[in-house]
Amino acid sequence: MNAAMKTATLRDCEGSDFSGIFSLWAAVGMLSPERGDNAETIRKTIAHGGRLLVYKESHQVIGSVWITNDTRRLYLHHLAVHPDWQKQGLGRRLFNEALAIAKDLGMQLKLEVHQDNVPARKLYDSSMTVLEGYVVYQRRI
Ligand SMILES: CC(C)(COP(=O)(O)OP(=O)(O)OC[C@H]1O[C@@H](n2cnc3c(N)ncnc32)[C@H](O)[C@@H]1OP(=O)(O)O)[C@@H](O)C(=O)NCCC(=O)NCCS
């Protein structure tokens, strides 16, 4: 076990973690408050059976994985590890927790990832199946 795995703690987020979560998402370039990356949306998704897990090292949020629950499926969002802490196994640990949550609930887990995101795809390829032939549509508001 490496140093980060020994000292960092993994748990469900609390309200006091939100600013650290947003700093982490900004650090990895995935923070979009206008698209729901905000405290109100996080709270709503948790009230509807979602989870947002954080890895904390001292007082810093260094990792996150957010699962939303539409009652038919779970969706994984914002799996992130701070650049200073990447490549130490934390991303895999967060992803494994998401898989364990899905297994416990008996629900399928879906996610979208950019085709060029090699680190994330390597992680997902180890335990998930690509839905060949599908494209993703959305209507922006
Ligand atoms: C994807 C991400 C969460 C991985 O976190 P991490 O803590 O570095 O990942 P781990 O150390 O647990 O490694 C997980 C796997 O990814 C692979 N990996 C990690 N970084 C990699 C890189 N730069 N290139 C290729 N593979 C990489 C590792 O080799 C490992 O596979 P292995 O266990 O078979 O060796 C991290 O790179 C990240 O936060 N990226 C920015 C945010 C992002 O794109 N999230 C995904 C959105 S869908």
Ligand as a Chemical Component Dictionary entry (heavy atoms), coordinates in Angstrom:
data_LIG
# 
_chem_comp.id                   LIG 
_chem_comp.type                 NON-POLYMER 
_chem_comp.pdbx_formal_charge   0 
_chem_comp.three_letter_code    LIG 
# 
loop_
_chem_comp_atom.comp_id 
_chem_comp_atom.atom_id 
_chem_comp_atom.alt_atom_id 
_chem_comp_atom.type_symbol 
_chem_comp_atom.charge 
_chem_comp_atom.model_Cartn_x 
_chem_comp_atom.model_Cartn_y 
_chem_comp_atom.model_Cartn_z 
_chem_comp_atom.pdbx_ordinal 
LIG C1  C1  C 0 -8.928  8.927  -14.380 1  
LIG C2  C2  C 0 -8.315  9.221  -13.020 2  
LIG C3  C3  C 0 -9.432  9.358  -11.985 3  
LIG C4  C4  C 0 -7.408  8.027  -12.626 4  
LIG O1  O1  O 0 -6.959  8.290  -11.296 5  
LIG P1  P1  P 0 -5.589  7.693  -10.740 6  
LIG O2  O2  O 0 -5.637  7.785  -9.261  7  
LIG O3  O3  O 0 -4.440  8.312  -11.435 8  
LIG O4  O4  O 0 -5.740  6.160  -11.224 9  
LIG P2  P2  P 0 -4.991  4.896  -10.606 10 
LIG O5  O5  O 0 -3.650  5.267  -10.098 11 
LIG O6  O6  O 0 -5.914  4.202  -9.673  12 
LIG O7  O7  O 0 -4.823  4.028  -11.931 13 
LIG C5  C5  C 0 -5.951  3.383  -12.498 14 
LIG C6  C6  C 0 -5.575  2.774  -13.817 15 
LIG O8  O8  O 0 -5.439  3.816  -14.796 16 
LIG C7  C7  C 0 -4.167  3.746  -15.409 17 
LIG N1  N1  N 0 -3.654  5.062  -15.615 18 
LIG C8  C8  C 0 -3.609  6.077  -14.718 19 
LIG N2  N2  N 0 -3.039  7.147  -15.287 20 
LIG C9  C9  C 0 -2.718  6.783  -16.548 21 
LIG C10 C10 C 0 -2.107  7.440  -17.638 22 
LIG N3  N3  N 0 -1.680  8.724  -17.538 23 
LIG N4  N4  N 0 -1.960  6.777  -18.806 24 
LIG C11 C11 C 0 -2.375  5.500  -18.925 25 
LIG N5  N5  N 0 -2.979  4.812  -17.925 26 
LIG C12 C12 C 0 -3.123  5.450  -16.756 27 
LIG C13 C13 C 0 -3.284  3.022  -14.435 28 
LIG O9  O9  O 0 -2.262  2.372  -15.129 29 
LIG C14 C14 C 0 -4.220  2.085  -13.725 30 
LIG O10 O10 O 0 -4.322  0.863  -14.356 31 
LIG P3  P3  P 0 -3.557  -0.396 -13.706 32 
LIG O11 O11 O 0 -4.040  -0.499 -12.284 33 
LIG O12 O12 O 0 -3.982  -1.525 -14.567 34 
LIG O13 O13 O 0 -2.106  -0.057 -13.795 35 
LIG C15 C15 C 0 -7.409  10.488 -13.071 36 
LIG O14 O14 O 0 -6.503  10.368 -14.150 37 
LIG C16 C16 C 0 -8.178  11.786 -13.204 38 
LIG O15 O15 O 0 -8.650  12.374 -12.216 39 
LIG N6  N6  N 0 -8.289  12.292 -14.437 40 
LIG C17 C17 C 0 -8.959  13.597 -14.672 41 
LIG C18 C18 C 0 -10.442 13.487 -14.487 42 
LIG C19 C19 C 0 -11.071 12.526 -15.452 43 
LIG O16 O16 O 0 -10.805 12.554 -16.655 44 
LIG N7  N7  N 0 -11.956 11.657 -14.920 45 
LIG C20 C20 C 0 -12.700 10.704 -15.699 46 
LIG C21 C21 C 0 -13.908 11.385 -16.247 47 
LIG S1  S1  S 0 -14.953 10.222 -17.065 48 
# 
loop_
_chem_comp_bond.comp_id 
_chem_comp_bond.atom_id_1 
_chem_comp_bond.atom_id_2 
_chem_comp_bond.value_order 
_chem_comp_bond.pdbx_ordinal 
LIG C1  C2  SING 1  
LIG C2  C3  SING 2  
LIG C2  C4  SING 3  
LIG C2  C15 SING 4  
LIG C4  O1  SING 5  
LIG O1  P1  SING 6  
LIG P1  O2  DOUB 7  
LIG P1  O3  SING 8  
LIG P1  O4  SING 9  
LIG O4  P2  SING 10 
LIG P2  O5  DOUB 11 
LIG P2  O6  SING 12 
LIG P2  O7  SING 13 
LIG O7  C5  SING 14 
LIG C5  C6  SING 15 
LIG C6  O8  SING 16 
LIG C6  C14 SING 17 
LIG O8  C7  SING 18 
LIG C7  N1  SING 19 
LIG C7  C13 SING 20 
LIG N1  C8  SING 21 
LIG N1  C12 SING 22 
LIG C8  N2  DOUB 23 
LIG N2  C9  SING 24 
LIG C9  C10 SING 25 
LIG C9  C12 DOUB 26 
LIG C10 N3  SING 27 
LIG C10 N4  DOUB 28 
LIG N4  C11 SING 29 
LIG C11 N5  DOUB 30 
LIG N5  C12 SING 31 
LIG C13 O9  SING 32 
LIG C13 C14 SING 33 
LIG C14 O10 SING 34 
LIG O10 P3  SING 35 
LIG P3  O11 DOUB 36 
LIG P3  O12 SING 37 
LIG P3  O13 SING 38 
LIG C15 O14 SING 39 
LIG C15 C16 SING 40 
LIG C16 O15 DOUB 41 
LIG C16 N6  SING 42 
LIG N6  C17 SING 43 
LIG C17 C18 SING 44 
LIG C18 C19 SING 45 
LIG C19 O16 DOUB 46 
LIG C19 N7  SING 47 
LIG N7  C20 SING 48 
LIG C20 C21 SING 49 
LIG C21 S1  SING 50 
# 
